[in-house]
């Protein structure tokens, strides 16, 4: 696989290069501050309510925008009548496909472009017209008063129907969006060598991101200069896309995205709504706040594509995997949107297996285009592969942990040249996780309890790796050390809630001995901060921390040469110690940093840091294993998740508090995939989504997760990966969760549930079928 | 919608019963339709856009302002008065991002009309601060990292504050249940539980 595909978070974005750092410093050994449980440095703003999210912004003279969306999954707009709406109280502008200012193209992909308001609507929720008014109530009144005549067309709403004969064509040229194949070894030979072969079909339902903060922005013009406050993971990717669509120089588009209320991949790029806000602002000469309604976000701002996965696997009695054959269909919706992106990666690369064949087909359906969703493809593939491993273990009568341990990879089998991993913590994740969980003891206890009673306990395990997570260039950091020793850190990256700002402050604190609360951070603003790729792919910590460290070292170097003048000695004789610069030869010669005369004169030292390249010929991946215990009520089909443990190898733990919080969050989201989340399209009659709200589309609440969640990091600092030794964490934490639950339910009931969500109704049906059978 | 006032006592001049009768339960949606509320103090029918004078008590301060009868308390707090700590998540009573205290009870500001809130005591997350210092519940959230993106955090904080005002020593189960009306998509629930427990302790100390 080419590396280009690795960087889904910069898909279709031109990424500039940054110079390499002068000299790579030695990797950290033991750290003083990094790795401690330190509260996030912006917790005050988030807990007090003073953090200003884009949706909180109110500008003088600001209007509110609202978008009219197509109510049909497939239709052509025949006519739009806006005259009545334009006369309504408070309405200041209406734009539609007929407006001269809206004659723009929208790039759904580099190859597939539509008009901004295209008369051909291929999914429910496609934008048709938009209003700006004095209040959001008035804007919505006007949206409802716009009369649209549609020609309703046939649709297809299920990926399993898309390639059937007679299925409605979503795009000209049929419903196959993309087909990928991969093979190594000879699977037929592999299956012939196996002592046990199992074949099974799995399905994961389509999931929605449903971030807490709605998608949207505030946009305003000063003459020909545009400023956008966008709820986003990456201000630079918003800037480049908006500049491209509007035909503006980059310097005329300033994007600010300080706080973002959840993203999970759905805010890597701007949306049509961003462009629409800028057009309404231009037309009215007033700033426009354009935030979508909750219902709109269920339709038009991305999803985790549904996947149907057929997996055949062979294993020897000793646990050696001999062959994996995988064929899957997914759908990125109505436009090219990565419906099968990375869907087979775990099959190819998680376990040692000489004979592998995969085939994935991305099909078009009349539904909203997908956007990357936390570890694209991986939770789906994990759902199939990790349940399969469990079934194989049972068949050869081996402990499921043991079976996984027998197949630990030492190099990446699916990448060209079979490069080694910088570190592979999979074995440690499984072994230490099992130990901390009490895996053997609880399995034994459950076996001995027998099969009586309606409430049965079960335990399950699943493992994972994440395809990316090593980070890499570009990144540029500017660090300013003031004469009183406090610091300003300037970076372009967003903190999407993972604790980026906090981790970077800890890196500075570690290098310069400055207290974290004396570090001011300026970030995520194309007008004032340096270029950064969007915060996605679990790559922000491993990308930005080494650049921050490089900037801090740069500052240190300058301080040393300034101090050398004061102390009348050579730079090579000086070292940092507790906020002082001390002579090695004569420790009585020393100066406090704040006492350095040049620093006092200049008032500030500016250091620039760059992210160096990743090690050549090696792969940086995080690894994981999760364990869970469940209680299944065999009368009601209800499952109570009793406890969960996540053992994660993400290299060095940068902040124990935010690390653990990330693990809990990933597990919680995985419980959503396992137990409740599913987009329901009325595939027979209307093709419309029937659960576009949080009442009907359930996500985990406080009642659905166990209070007993444990994060047991497998801390293996990875000096070969980068100069801080950290790997990504945000995505691996959610990959193995759902199959771990499924395996636990199987352990409790003997039932293999192959489809998500494992709702009580699905479970009770399966239990009843078994009774009858 | 819990019944907070006896019929006929609504300070805005509308009888609550007649108001509900004409507007229906989905007040925000219905007010935009042809069922119009009676104008304050008369039999005349007010349109949904007719500005009405109200006084709101927010964080102990009185705010007099003109509102459309259909405006939610959430809209007025955020877009008219600048209390943006109260977040907007769904505007349909599902997520709890807009949780405020109304007479000490956690309520969804998106499901409360601004005119309904007249005569009550509204507390937002800003009202829990001691000047520039965090209140005990907020401090507990900080210490236990009970947040990621932070967008649901003010609502979670208000839910915990409301819980502790009613029940100063909640059990773990009561905490879980007390927070069940507030979604956190980042999934920080285990830390929120810990923060709630810690907050109970901090509040005792503060007394």
Interface residues (C-beta under 8 A of the other chain):
Chain A: X39 X40 X42 X43 X44 X45 X46 X47 X48 X49 X50 X51 X52 X53 X55 X56 X58 X89 X135 X136 X137 X138 X140 X141 X209 X210 X211 X212 X213 X214 X259 X260 X261 X262 X263 X264 X291 X293 X294 X496 X497 X498 X499 X657 X658 X660 X661 X662 X664 X665 X666 X667 X668 X669 X693 X694 X695 X699 X700 X701 X702 X703 X705 X706 X707 X709
Chain B: X32 X48 X49 X68 X70 X71 X75 X78 X79 X82 X83 X84 X85 X86 X87 X88 X89 X90 X91 X92 X94 X95 X97 X124 X125 X126 X129 X134 X138 X139 X141 X142 X143 X145 X147 X148 X149 X150 X151 X152 X153 X154 X157 X172 X176 X177 X179 X180 X182 X183 X184 X185 X186 X187 X188 X189 X190 X191 X192 X193
